[in-house]
Amino acid sequence: MDFTSADVERIRSAGFVCDVEVHSEIGSTNDRAAERAEEADLRCPCLILAARQSAGRGRGVNSWWSGPGALTFSLVLEPRRVGLATEFFPQVALAAGLAVCEVIEQTLTEQPVGLKWPNDVFLCGKKVCGILLEAPRIDSGRLITGIGVNVNNTLAAAPADLRRTAVSMIDVAGRQLDRTEVLVVLLERLDMWLRALAVNTSEVFDRWRPYCVLTGKRVRLRVGARDVEGLCQGIDDSGRLMISTSQGTESHRSGTVLSFE
């Protein structure tokens, strides 16, 4: 299930990425993107695409499982080139999640899709995509965005505990999907939402809010060394998660959702 030269040409001709690097197998596309991000003359956006990852990473110490047929890639972005100020860099994950939701809806019509703040996409109530933002080691104004989407990797081969919480597009569709087409449309939508984020954040969040699977749920959020528990009120126009607690409403720009019900 490697990407062919024709696949690469389709990706290049879509126009969003300036540099494409393709691997049959790699440890982590984000690790490779971090290496490329240190190149002073790198043309961005730069796409690092892998047919297989042997050491994919999620947030914190989490790993990312992906079987054959998954869509795993990282982008080295220069958000300021589209007018996105540094303080908005964390919101790139929300723009990426929105792009993934839209491509899934376009591919699998009438299937429920949702966003779990700040970096997960759900399909039919289970996780189908994870997004990982990382900053390069050098202060270059660049941002690494890693995205893993379960496209053609059936969860039948996944560990049992993962099958309870994750899903793949192929298992919902009941047929093989065009993985390259999913990527091309995703990149097109990401380009659009990054540009929208630079000029009008409320437009992005107005589009994002209906997908939020946490709104109206009781959530437990790990913020640093403490846990925040309460009723989720959605996200504000800065992309912060709002939680109504017994002490009042708190807004958080980052954190890990431990549970929601």
C-alpha positions in Angstrom: 0.0 0.0 0.0 2.8 2.4 -0.8 2.2 5.7 -2.5 3.0 5.7 -6.2 4.7 8.4 -8.3 1.2 9.2 -9.7 -0.1 9.7 -6.1 2.8 12.1 -5.5 2.0 14.0 -8.7 -1.7 14.4 -7.6 -0.6 15.8 -4.3 1.9 18.2 -5.9 -0.6 19.4 -8.5 -3.2 20.3 -5.7 -0.9 23.2 -5.0 -0.9 23.5 -1.2 2.5 21.9 -0.4 5.8 23.1 -1.8 7.9 20.0 -0.9 6.8 16.4 -0.7 8.9 13.6 0.9 7.4 10.1 0.8 8.5 7.0 2.7 7.4 3.4 2.5 8.1 3.1 6.2 9.4 5.5 8.8 9.6 5.7 12.6 7.7 8.9 13.0 6.8 11.5 10.4 6.8 14.2 13.1 10.4 13.3 14.0 11.4 13.5 10.3 9.5 16.8 10.0 11.5 18.2 13.0 14.7 17.4 11.1 13.5 19.1 7.9 12.2 22.1 9.9 15.8 23.0 10.8 16.7 23.5 7.1 17.0 27.3 6.6 16.0 27.0 2.9 13.1 24.6 3.4 10.1 25.4 1.2 7.0 25.3 3.3 4.5 23.8 3.6 6.6 20.6 3.5 4.8 17.3 3.5 6.3 14.2 5.1 4.2 11.3 4.1 4.5 7.6 5.1 2.7 4.5 4.0 3.6 3.0 7.4 4.9 4.3 10.7 6.7 2.1 13.2 6.9 4.6 16.0 4.1 7.1 15.6 3.5 9.4 18.5 0.4 10.9 20.1 0.2 13.6 22.7 2.4 13.3 25.7 3.7 9.7 26.1 0.9 8.2 24.0 1.8 6.2 20.9 -0.2 6.1 17.6 -1.2 2.7 16.3 -1.6 2.5 12.5 -2.0 -0.6 10.4 -1.5 -0.9 6.6 -3.7 1.6 4.7 -3.6 4.3 7.3 -3.0 7.9 6.3 -0.1 9.2 8.4 1.7 12.4 7.6 3.3 15.6 9.0 3.4 19.1 7.7 6.1 21.7 8.3 4.1 24.9 8.2 5.0 28.6 8.4 1.7 30.0 9.6 2.9 33.6 9.5 3.1 33.4 5.8 -0.7 33.3 5.6 -0.9 36.0 8.2 -1.4 33.8 11.3 0.2 35.4 14.3 2.3 33.3 16.7 -0.4 33.4 19.5 -2.8 31.6 17.1 -0.4 28.7 16.4 -2.1 26.3 18.9 -5.4 26.8 17.1 -3.9 25.1 14.0 -5.0 21.8 15.6 -8.6 23.0 15.5 -8.3 24.0 11.9 -6.8 20.7 11.0 -9.6 18.8 12.9 -12.2 20.8 11.0 -10.6 19.9 7.7 -10.6 16.2 8.6 -14.3 16.4 9.6 -15.2 17.9 6.3 -13.3 15.4 4.2 -14.8 12.5 6.1 -18.3 14.0 5.6 -17.6 14.4 1.9 -16.4 10.8 1.6 -18.9 9.1 4.0 -22.2 10.9 3.7 -24.7 10.7 6.5 -22.2 9.3 9.1 -21.9 11.2 12.4 -18.6 13.1 12.7 -17.4 15.0 15.8 -14.4 16.9 17.3 -13.0 16.2 20.7 -11.1 19.2 21.8 -8.3 19.9 21.1 -7.0 17.3 18.7 -9.2 14.3 18.0 -11.8 13.5 15.4 -14.6 11.0 16.0 -16.6 9.0 13.5 -19.6 7.1 14.7 -18.7 7.8 18.3 -15.1 6.5 18.1 -11.7 8.0 17.4 -10.8 8.1 13.7 -8.0 10.7 13.7 -5.4 12.2 16.0 -3.5 15.5 15.5 -0.2 16.4 17.1 1.3 19.9 17.1 5.0 20.4 17.9 7.4 23.3 17.7 10.8 22.8 16.1 13.9 23.0 18.3 14.9 26.3 16.7 12.8 29.4 16.8 12.0 29.7 13.1 8.3 30.6 13.1 7.6 27.1 11.8 5.1 24.6 13.2 4.9 20.8 12.8 1.4 19.4 12.4 1.2 15.6 12.5 -2.1 14.0 11.4 -3.0 10.3 11.5 -6.3 9.2 9.9 -7.6 5.6 9.9 -8.6 5.3 6.3 -8.0 1.9 4.8 -6.5 0.3 7.9 -9.2 -2.0 9.2 -9.4 -2.1 13.0 -9.9 -5.9 12.8 -6.1 -6.1 13.2 -5.9 -3.6 16.1 -5.4 -4.5 19.7 -8.7 -5.4 21.5 -8.7 -2.3 23.7 -8.2 -0.1 20.7 -11.1 -1.7 18.8 -13.5 -0.5 21.6 -12.5 3.1 21.2 -11.3 3.6 17.6 -12.7 3.2 14.1 -11.5 3.3 10.5 -13.2 4.8 7.5 -13.0 1.5 5.6 -14.9 -0.3 8.3 -17.7 2.2 8.2 -17.7 2.5 4.4 -17.5 -1.3 3.8 -15.1 -0.6 0.8 -11.6 0.5 0.0 -11.2 4.2 -0.2 -8.9 6.4 -2.3 -6.4 7.4 0.3 -4.6 9.9 -1.9 -7.9 11.7 -2.7 -8.7 11.9 1.1 -5.3 13.5 1.6 -5.6 16.0 -1.3 -9.1 17.2 -0.2 -7.9 17.4 3.4 -4.9 19.6 2.4 -7.2 21.8 0.4 -9.6 22.3 3.4 -6.7 22.8 5.8 -5.3 25.6 3.5 -8.7 27.2 3.5 -9.2 27.1 7.2 -5.7 28.3 8.0 -6.3 31.4 5.9 -9.7 31.9 7.5 -8.2 31.6 10.9 -5.7 34.4 10.1 -8.4 36.9 9.2 -11.5 35.9 11.1 -11.2 33.4 14.0 -15.0 33.5 14.8 -15.7 32.0 11.3 -13.6 29.0 12.1 -15.0 28.5 15.6 -18.6 29.0 14.4 -18.0 26.2 12.0 -16.1 24.1 14.6 -18.7 24.4 17.5 -21.4 22.1 16.0 -18.9 19.3 15.8 -17.8 19.5 19.5 -18.6 16.2 21.2 -17.8 17.7 24.7 -20.4 20.4 24.7 -23.1 19.7 27.4 -21.1 16.8 28.8 -19.5 16.5 32.2 -15.8 16.4 31.6 -12.6 15.9 33.6 -9.7 17.9 32.2 -6.1 17.5 33.3 -4.4 20.9 33.3 -0.8 20.6 34.5 -0.9 18.9 37.9 -4.6 19.5 38.6 -7.9 18.1 37.3 -10.8 20.3 36.5 -14.3 18.8 36.5 -17.5 20.3 35.4 -20.0 20.8 32.6 -18.5 21.7 29.2 -19.9 24.9 27.7 -18.1 24.5 24.4 -15.2 26.6 23.1 -14.9 30.4 23.0 -13.6 32.6 20.1 -10.0 32.0 21.2 -10.3 28.2 21.0 -10.3 27.7 24.7 -12.4 25.0 26.3 -15.0 26.4 28.8 -15.9 24.4 31.8 -18.6 25.4 34.4 -17.4 24.2 37.8 -18.7 24.7 41.3 -16.3 27.7 41.6 -17.4 29.3 38.4 -16.6 29.0 34.7 -12.9 28.3 33.7 -11.4 28.6 30.2 -8.4 26.5 29.2 -6.2 26.9 26.1 -4.6 23.5 26.6 -5.1 20.3 28.6 -6.0 16.6 28.3 -9.6 15.4 28.5 -9.5 12.4 30.8 -13.2 11.6 30.6 -16.5 12.9 29.4 -20.1 11.6 29.8 
